[in-house]
């Protein structure tokens, strides 16, 4: 009930607030990526996950809104994909064997952010955000419940170097038979502009465990962004899990448009 109330409150806000900014010139964006990861997440058997998100967004001077529709393929039903990461599944939903492949539409995500402080003088950029995971996935590809996340991104640019951090808290919807906890997540990293169109980054990501008996996820990610034109940008990254609560490894390749 609490998660559903949060969902309805955020949806109402996201529906009404853009009208306030209707006279501003919007910046539209579209991005997609191929994300592949593999690990056992403490289950003793590896699960390979292919995640292909299609994200459309619109940005105003301070407000940003986006919707992500993902395609998912995973090699077992030993894990759940939640709004805050992957968690081991302790119950089996459906009648198929847990080692069967599943693929299809994943849970749709909606995200809104608002710039409250600009990166000016001694002040960093501060951008709080809210995110909703809608239970649109097949029962073997999601939890069947809403998840709601609140958090904030913080960054500060010093010439070519931009350190950044993020903090978030996710209310996890708990399906019947599951033992899930809400989770606190964090990111700490830095990006470096090698040249005007090319930058590299490294970041450490962690969170408290969602499922009972799961280790706290912790992973290291390094990658790059390259602006081919003012409109088109490509990116890529590799990830290494540093705990049994994360995938052992992962790779991402993506492309984005901004106009």
N, C-alpha and C positions, 0 to 999 in steps of 0.2 A: 504494500500500500504506500509506504514512504517513497519507494523508487518511482512508482507511477505518478505520485503527486509532483515529484521533482520534474519528471518528464513533461507533464502537462504544463507546468509553470514555465519551463524553458521554451517549449514549443510556442506558447502564447507570446512570450517575450520576443522570440525570433521572428514571429509573424508581424508584430506591431512595430518594433524598433526600426526596421528598414524604411518605413514610411517617413520617419524623421529625417532620413538622409537622402530622400528621393531626388532632391534638387542637385546633389553632388554628382560629378561625373564618375561613374563606376569604372573599375578595372576588372575585367573578366579573366578567368584563368581556367585551364583544363590540364590535367596531368594523368598519367598512367604509369605503371611500373610492373615489372616481373620480380616478385619476391619469393625466394626459395630458401627453406631452412630444414634442418634435420636434427633430431635429438630425441632422447627418451623421456625427458622431463621427470626423471625419477621413477618411471614405470617399469624399467628393465627392458623395454622394446622400443626401437627407434620408430618415430613417426615423421614422415616427410610431408611438408606442407608447401603447396604452391598457392600464393596469394597474389591476385592481380586486381588492384583497385583502380577504379575509374572515378576521378574526383573533378567536380565542377565547382568553381567558387566565384565570388564577387567581393571586391574590396572597395571601400570608400576611404575617406581621409583617415578615419580611426576605426571604423567597423569592418570586420571581415566575416563572411559567411561561406560555408562550404558543405557539400553533400558528397559522400563516397559510396559507390555501389561496387562491391567486390565479387569476384569469382574466386572460389576456393576449391582446391583439390587436396585431400589428405589421405595418407595411406593406411590409416586405421581410425577407429573410434575410441582410442585410448586417451584422447585429450579433448578439451573444450576450447574453442576460441572465444574469449570474452572481450569486453570493451577495454580491458587493461592488459591483454596478453593471453598467453596459452596456459591452461591449467590442466593437470591430470584429471581424468574422469573416473570417479570411483563407482559410478553406477552405469549400467548399460541400457540405453534407450533404443527401442526397436528390436527387431528379431534377427538382424543380420550379424554375421560373425564380426568380432571386433577388429580382425585383420583385413576386412574388406575395404577397398578404396571407396571413397565418397567424393562427389564433386557436384558443384552447382552454385546457386546464388548464396552469398554470405549475408551476414547481418549488415544492413545499411546504417551508415554513420552520418550524423549531422553535427556540425561544429560551428560555434560562433565565438569571436574574440573581439576585444575592444582595447585600443591603445590609450592607456591612462597617463603614461609619461613618455615623452620623446627623449631620444638620445641626444641631449644638449648639455653643454658645459660639463659639470660633474655628475649629472643625473644619468642613470641608465635608461634604456627603453624597457617599459613594463607593460605587458599585454596579458591580462587575465583572459581565460577562455572557459567555455563549457562545451561538453560533448555528450551526445546521446547515442547509444547503440540500440537500434530497433530490432526486435526479434523476427526478422524476415527470412532467416536461413532455414533450410531443411533441418529436422530434428537431429540428424547425425553430423551437422556442420555448425551448430550453435547451441546455446543453452535454452532457447525459447523464452528468454526473459529480457526485459529492459536493463541496461546498465547506464549510469549517469556519472560523468566525470567533471570535477571542477579543478581548475589549476591556474598557473600563471607562468608565462615565459619572461625571462629577464636577460638582457644583453647589453653590452657596452663596447663600442668600437674605439680602438686605439691605432690609428693609421691602418695598416693592412690586417691587424689582428683583432678578432672579435670573440672574446670569451662570452659564453652564454650558459644559462641554467634554466631548469624547469622543475616545478613542484606540482604534484597533482594528487587528488584523492578520488577514488572511484567507488561508488555504491554499486555492488554487484548483485544483480537479481539472481536469486537462488532457485533453480529448478527442483521439482520433487525428487527426493532421494539424494541430493547433493549436499555437501557440507562446505560451502564457500564463505570466505570472509571478505569484507571490504578491503581495499588495498591502497597503500600510499606509495606513490612512485616519484622518482627523481631522475634528472639528467644533468650531467656536468660535462661541458666540452668547450672547444674553441675552433674557430675557422680562421684560415689565413689566406688572404688574397695574393696569390703568386703573381698573377698579372690581372689586368682589368677584366677579362672574361673568365679566368680560371681560378678556382679556389679549392683548397683541401680542408678537411676537418677531421677531428677525432673526438669521440665522446664516450663516456662511461654512463651506462643506464642501469638502474636498479629499482627494486620494488619489494614490498612485503608480499609473502606468499598468499595466493588466493585459496588454494585447496589445502585441506588438512593433511599434514605429513609432507607437503611440498617444501623444498628448500626455497629460500628467497631468491628470485631471479636476479642475475647480475651478468652484464655482458659489455664487451668492448667493441666499438664500431669505428671504422675509419673509411673515408670516402672522398668524393670530389664533386664539384659542380662546374659545368662549362657552358657558358652562354654562346651558342652558335650565332645568334642574332639578337636583336632587341626583343624578339618575340619568342624564340625557341631556346630552351635550355635542356641539356642532358645531364644526368647524374648517375652515380654508381657508388656502391659501398660493399664492404665485407664485414661480417660480424663473427666474433668468437665468444662463445658462452664461457663464463667463469664460475658457474655453479650448476648443480644438477637441476635447478629450477628453470634453466634457460635451454634453448636449443644448443647443440654442440657447435654448430656453425650456420652461417647464412650468407646469402648474396642478394643484392638488389641492383637492378638496372632500370632507369626511368627516363621519361621525357616529359617536359612541361611546356605549355603555351601560355603567354600572357599578353593581353591586348586590350 
